[in-house]
């Protein structure tokens, strides 16, 4: 039926059928239906139904236009789709969405700039909900489809953050961007922060203010002084510390030094000895929170200068005092002095245990290269006590969340040797999936051989994940 006949059928027949053919006779003059045909009315009704079925709906008088989301991501291949469904399809997924291997796959997809196929969104929904921000705008829009418009997050998915779009990025990327901007152009970075400050949450203001530790200068004074009335106590405290540094005094350092007791040890050759006196309200075995709050913003250089000692002398003098050694680990990490970090560890504070206890959680806003250096330092440091397989497995899980990337090849090789030395039965089930999650591409063949020799269900799942990671890594390395 052409457009002309459709319009004729509707205009000629619809009024009569609406009010009734007895009240308004049908007009057959414009239709190819003989009026004398005994079935003319039935044919006319069928003709009208066909015309209405294919008639386009009328255009609305007003409408809301939504710009299409162009994430710039390619979709996973058919082979990758099949592997993802084997691992993460809802119902009885082989891997839980929060599993370390699932997290590693999400990170690999983010690095390769690929997204799940939209046809699989419903089957992969638990996996998407756990990692949607790493899959691009379409996945994020899907998991928020039932939310009110005002509750939805931005579908921002730019590969590069610049001055014009940084406000739309995720909090972590915004903090990293502002720190890099402070390195290259501190006044411009301050202008960017001031422009958005009043509309940010307390956590975001604190994250942005931490970027001011980089390139701190006298031009920042007016902005920092204005934060004395900030609604968030942690923002006010950090601003006061930064102002103290500008004035040549650090109130946190002065408060911390009140807790340090200086003595000597040795009979023939006197050496410096340091101990930390904990507040009366802090239990001896519950010192970690207090040390984090007191020392996380202090530089190791300022600390040893206040003691009148060298860095090596101060570290050696703290031997055996776990709270003070923990404070030194924080201060060396704050200064990114990973050479000193390694020297502290054997003296009585294993950083691997502290990592598991989230002791370093507030000090890891580091660039990717420094995170790799931290991982190398914490794994390669000589431990004061033997490390069991369970400790290594838990530490690997924490490192994966910190790095958000595979380990550097030399560091992973060292980790592989540590796992091999640990009790095989205790470490096998827990460590193998985490090794796969942390492994750089050049170690995949070695891991594959090891997994193929294992007949367990866990090894089979790890092999499927390794196949998927291999495929994604090839895109990340060669496809862009």
C-alpha positions in Angstrom: 0.0 0.0 0.0 1.5 3.3 -1.1 1.3 6.5 0.9 -1.5 8.0 -1.2 -3.7 5.0 -0.8 -3.0 4.9 2.9 -4.0 8.5 3.4 -7.1 7.9 1.3 -8.1 4.9 3.3 -7.7 6.7 6.6 -9.6 9.9 5.6 -12.4 8.0 3.8 -13.0 5.1 6.1 -12.0 6.1 9.7 -14.8 8.6 10.4 -17.5 6.2 9.3 -16.2 3.3 11.4 -15.7 5.6 14.4 -19.3 6.9 14.5 -20.9 3.9 12.9 -21.6 3.0 9.3 -25.4 3.4 9.9 -24.9 7.0 10.8 -22.3 7.8 8.2 -22.0 5.8 5.0 -18.6 4.8 3.9 -17.1 6.7 0.9 -15.7 4.1 -1.5 -15.1 6.6 -4.3 -11.4 7.0 -3.6 -10.8 3.3 -2.9 -10.3 0.3 -5.1 -13.4 -1.4 -3.5 -16.6 -1.8 -5.6 -19.6 -0.5 -3.6 -21.7 -3.3 -4.9 -19.4 -6.0 -3.4 -21.4 -7.7 -0.6 -18.1 -7.8 1.5 -17.2 -4.2 0.8 -17.5 -3.2 4.4 -15.3 -6.1 5.6 -12.7 -5.3 2.9 -12.8 -1.7 3.8 -12.2 -2.5 7.5 -9.3 -4.7 6.6 -7.9 -2.0 4.4 -8.2 0.5 7.2 -6.5 -1.8 9.7 -3.6 -2.3 7.3 -3.3 1.5 6.8 -3.3 2.2 10.5 -0.8 -0.5 11.2 1.8 1.0 9.0 1.0 4.7 9.6 3.9 6.5 11.4 2.9 8.1 14.6 2.5 11.9 14.6 5.5 13.9 15.6 5.3 15.5 19.0 5.0 19.3 19.2 7.9 19.4 21.6 10.6 16.8 22.5 13.8 16.4 24.5 16.8 15.6 22.4 19.5 13.4 24.0 23.0 13.6 22.6 24.3 10.1 21.8 27.0 8.8 24.0 30.2 8.3 22.0 32.5 6.5 24.4 35.2 5.9 21.8 35.4 2.2 22.9 35.3 -0.8 20.7 33.2 -3.8 21.7 34.7 -7.1 22.8 35.2 -9.7 20.2 33.0 -12.8 19.9 35.7 -14.9 21.4 36.0 -12.5 24.4 32.2 -12.4 24.7 32.1 -16.2 25.1 34.9 -16.1 27.8 33.2 -13.3 29.7 29.9 -15.2 29.8 31.6 -18.3 31.0 33.1 -16.4 33.9 30.5 -13.8 34.8 27.1 -14.7 33.5 24.4 -14.2 36.2 22.8 -17.2 37.8 25.9 -19.2 38.9 28.9 -17.3 37.7 32.3 -19.0 37.8 33.7 -15.9 39.5 32.1 -13.5 41.9 32.0 -9.9 40.7 34.3 -8.8 43.5 36.8 -11.6 42.9 40.4 -10.5 42.3 40.4 -12.2 38.8 37.1 -10.3 38.0 38.8 -7.1 39.0 41.9 -7.9 36.9 39.6 -8.5 33.9 37.8 -5.1 34.4 41.2 -3.4 34.6 42.4 -5.1 31.4 39.3 -4.0 29.6 39.8 -0.4 30.8 43.4 -0.4 29.6 42.4 -1.8 26.2 39.5 0.7 25.9 36.9 -2.1 25.2 33.4 -2.5 26.5 31.1 -5.5 27.0 28.6 -6.2 24.2 25.3 -4.5 24.9 23.4 -7.7 24.1 25.2 -9.2 27.2 24.4 -6.4 29.6 21.5 -8.3 31.3 23.5 -11.5 31.7 26.5 -9.7 33.0 24.7 -7.3 35.2 26.3 -8.2 38.6 29.8 -7.9 37.0 28.8 -4.5 35.4 27.5 -3.2 38.7 30.8 -3.9 40.4 33.0 -2.3 37.7 30.7 -0.1 35.5 32.9 3.0 35.6 35.7 1.0 33.9 33.5 -0.1 30.9 32.4 3.2 29.5 29.2 5.3 29.2 26.9 2.6 27.9 27.5 0.2 30.8 27.1 3.0 33.3 23.9 4.2 31.7 22.6 0.6 31.8 23.1 0.0 35.5 21.5 3.4 36.4 18.5 2.9 34.1 16.1 2.7 37.0 17.4 5.7 38.9 15.9 9.1 38.9 17.7 11.5 36.5 19.0 13.6 39.4 20.6 10.5 41.0 22.5 9.4 37.9 26.2 9.9 37.6 27.9 11.6 34.7 28.6 9.3 31.7 32.0 11.0 31.2 34.4 8.6 29.5 37.2 10.8 28.0 40.6 9.0 27.5 42.5 12.2 28.4 41.8 14.7 31.1 42.4 18.4 30.4 41.3 21.7 31.9 38.1 21.8 30.0 36.8 18.3 31.1 38.5 17.5 34.4 35.4 18.4 36.5 33.4 15.6 34.8 36.0 12.9 35.6 35.8 10.4 38.5 37.2 11.6 41.9 40.4 9.6 41.6 41.2 10.9 38.1 40.4 14.5 39.2 42.8 14.2 42.1 45.5 12.8 40.0 45.0 15.5 37.3 45.2 18.3 39.8 48.4 17.0 41.3 49.9 16.8 37.8 48.7 20.3 37.1 50.4 21.5 40.3 53.6 20.1 39.0 53.4 21.9 35.6 51.5 25.1 36.5 50.7 25.6 40.2 48.8 28.9 39.8 46.5 27.5 37.1 45.9 24.4 39.2 44.8 26.6 42.1 42.4 28.5 39.8 40.8 25.3 38.7 40.3 24.1 42.3 38.9 27.5 43.4 36.4 27.5 40.5 34.7 24.3 41.7 35.5 24.3 45.4 32.1 25.5 46.8 30.2 22.7 45.0 32.4 19.8 46.1 31.8 17.3 48.9 34.0 17.2 51.9 35.8 14.1 50.7 36.4 15.6 47.3 37.7 18.9 48.8 40.1 16.9 51.0 41.3 15.0 48.0 41.8 18.2 46.0 43.6 19.9 48.8 46.1 17.1 49.2 47.3 18.0 45.7 48.4 21.4 47.1 51.3 19.6 48.9 52.9 19.5 45.4 54.4 22.8 44.5 53.3 24.6 47.7 54.1 28.3 47.4 53.3 31.6 49.1 50.7 32.4 46.4 48.6 29.6 47.9 48.4 31.4 51.3 45.2 33.4 50.6 43.4 30.3 49.4 44.5 28.2 52.4 43.7 30.9 54.9 40.2 31.0 53.5 39.8 27.3 54.4 39.9 28.1 58.2 36.1 28.1 58.1 35.6 25.1 56.0 32.8 22.8 57.1 35.0 19.7 57.2 37.4 19.3 60.1 39.9 17.3 58.0 40.0 20.0 55.4 40.6 22.7 58.1 43.4 20.6 59.7 45.2 19.9 56.4 45.0 23.6 55.4 46.5 24.5 58.8 49.3 22.1 58.2 50.1 23.5 54.8 50.0 27.0 56.2 52.4 25.9 58.9 54.8 24.6 56.2 54.6 27.9 54.4 55.6 29.7 57.6 58.5 27.3 58.1 56.9 25.4 61.0 54.9 22.2 60.9 52.5 21.8 63.8 52.1 18.1 63.2 55.9 17.6 63.4 56.1 19.6 66.6 53.3 17.5 68.2 54.9 14.2 67.0 58.3 15.1 68.4 56.8 15.5 71.9 56.3 11.7 71.8 59.9 10.8 70.8 62.3 9.8 73.6 66.0 10.2 72.7 68.6 8.0 74.4 71.7 5.9 73.7 72.7 2.3 73.6 75.9 0.4 73.6 78.8 0.3 76.1 82.0 1.0 74.1 80.4 2.7 71.2 77.5 4.9 72.1 74.7 5.0 69.5 71.5 6.9 69.2 68.4 5.1 70.5 64.8 6.2 69.9 61.6 5.1 71.4 58.0 6.4 71.0 55.8 7.1 74.0 52.2 6.4 73.1 49.4 8.5 74.6 47.7 7.0 77.6 44.5 6.5 75.6 46.3 4.3 73.0 46.8 0.7 73.8 50.3 -0.8 73.1 48.9 -3.2 70.5 46.5 -0.8 69.0 48.9 2.0 67.9 48.3 1.9 64.2 45.4 4.4 63.9 47.1 6.9 66.1 50.4 6.7 64.2 48.6 7.1 60.9 46.8 10.2 62.1 50.0 11.7 63.6 52.7 10.9 61.1 51.1 10.4 57.6 51.8 14.1 56.6 55.3 14.4 58.0 58.4 14.2 55.7 61.2 11.9 56.9 63.7 14.7 56.1 62.0 17.0 58.5 61.8 14.3 61.2 65.5 13.5 61.1 66.4 17.1 60.9 64.5 17.7 64.2 66.4 14.9 65.7 69.8 16.2 64.5 70.6 12.9 63.0 71.1 11.3 59.6 68.3 9.2 58.0 70.3 6.0 58.5 71.1 6.8 62.1 67.5 7.6 62.9 66.2 4.4 61.3 68.8 2.2 63.1 68.0 4.0 66.4 64.3 2.9 66.1 65.1 -0.8 65.9 62.6 -2.9 67.8 60.1 -0.1 68.4 57.2 -1.2 66.2 55.1 2.0 66.5 58.1 4.2 65.7 59.2 1.9 62.8 55.6 2.1 61.5 55.8 5.9 61.6 59.1 5.8 59.7 57.5 3.6 57.0 54.7 6.2 56.6 57.2 9.1 56.5 59.5 7.4 53.9 56.4 6.5 51.8 55.2 10.1 52.1 58.6 11.3 50.7 58.7 8.4 48.2 62.0 7.3 49.6 61.6 3.6 48.8 65.3 3.0 49.4 64.8 4.0 53.1 61.5 2.1 53.2 63.4 -1.1 52.5 65.8 -0.4 55.4 63.1 0.1 57.9 61.3 -3.2 57.3 63.8 -5.7 58.7 64.1 -3.8 62.0 60.8 -5.0 63.5 57.8 -3.8 61.4 56.9 -6.0 58.5 55.2 -3.8 55.9 53.3 -6.7 54.4 51.3 -7.2 57.6 50.7 -3.4 57.8 49.5 -3.5 54.2 47.0 -6.2 55.1 45.7 -4.0 58.0 45.2 -1.0 55.7 47.9 0.9 57.6 49.1 2.7 54.4 45.6 3.4 53.1 45.8 7.2 53.5 49.3 7.5 52.0 48.8 5.8 48.6 47.7 8.7 46.5 50.7 8.0 44.3 51.3 8.1 40.5 51.4 4.7 38.8 55.2 4.5 38.7 55.4 5.2 42.4 52.8 2.6 43.2 55.0 0.1 41.3 58.0 1.2 43.4 55.9 0.8 46.6 54.9 -2.7 45.5 58.5 -3.6 44.8 59.7 -2.2 48.1 57.1 -3.9 50.2 57.6 -7.3 48.5 61.4 -7.2 48.3 62.0 -5.8 51.8 63.7 -8.3 54.1 61.0 -9.3 56.6 61.7 -9.6 60.3 59.8 -12.8 60.5 58.8 -15.6 58.0 55.9 -14.9 55.8 53.4 -17.7 55.3 51.4 -18.4 52.2 48.2 -16.9 53.7 49.9 -13.6 54.3 51.2 -13.4 50.7 47.8 -14.2 49.3 46.1 -11.4 51.3 48.9 -9.0 50.4 48.6 -9.8 46.7 44.9 -8.9 46.9 45.6 -5.6 48.5 48.4 -4.8 46.0 46.1 -5.5 43.1 43.6 -2.8 44.4 46.4 -0.3 45.0 48.2 -0.8 41.6 45.1 -1.3 39.4 47.6 -2.9 37.0 49.9 -5.9 36.7 53.1 -5.9 38.7 56.3 -4.9 36.9 58.1 -7.9 35.6 61.1 -7.9 38.1 58.7 -7.5 41.0 56.4 -10.3 39.8 59.4 -12.6 39.4 60.4 -11.9 43.0 56.8 -12.6 44.1 56.7 -15.8 42.1 59.8 -17.0 44.0 58.2 -16.0 47.4 55.1 -18.1 46.6 57.3 -21.0 45.5 59.1 -21.0 48.8 55.9 -20.8 50.9 54.0 -23.9 52.0 52.6 -25.3 48.7 49.4 -26.7 50.0 48.5 -23.6 52.0 49.3 -21.2 49.2 48.1 -23.0 46.1 44.3 -22.4 46.2 44.6 -18.8 47.5 47.6 -17.5 45.6 47.2 -18.9 42.1 44.3 -16.8 41.0 46.0 -13.7 42.5 49.2 -14.5 40.6 47.1 -14.6 37.4 45.6 -11.3 38.3 48.9 -9.6 39.0 51.0 -11.2 36.2 52.5 -9.2 33.4 51.9 -10.6 29.9 55.4 -12.2 29.7 54.7 -14.5 32.6 51.4 -15.8 31.2 52.9 -18.9 29.5 54.6 -19.9 32.8 51.4 -19.6 34.7 49.5 -21.4 32.0 51.8 -24.4 32.3 51.4 -24.4 36.0 47.6 -24.2 35.9 47.3 -26.9 33.2 49.0 -29.3 35.5 46.4 -28.7 38.2 43.0 -30.5 37.7 41.0 -28.5 40.2 37.9 -26.4 39.3 39.7 -23.2 40.6 42.6 -23.9 38.2 40.1 -24.3 35.3 38.5 -20.9 36.1 41.9 -19.3 36.3 42.8 -20.7 32.9 39.6 -19.2 31.3 40.5 -15.8 33.0 44.0 -16.1 31.7 42.8 -16.7 28.2 40.6 -13.6 28.4 43.4 -11.5 29.9 45.8 -12.7 27.1 43.2 -11.6 24.5 42.7 -8.2 26.1 46.4 -7.6 26.6 47.0 -8.2 22.9 44.4 -5.4 22.1 46.0 -3.1 24.7 49.5 -3.7 23.3 48.9 -3.9 19.5 45.4 -2.7 18.8 45.8 1.0 19.6 
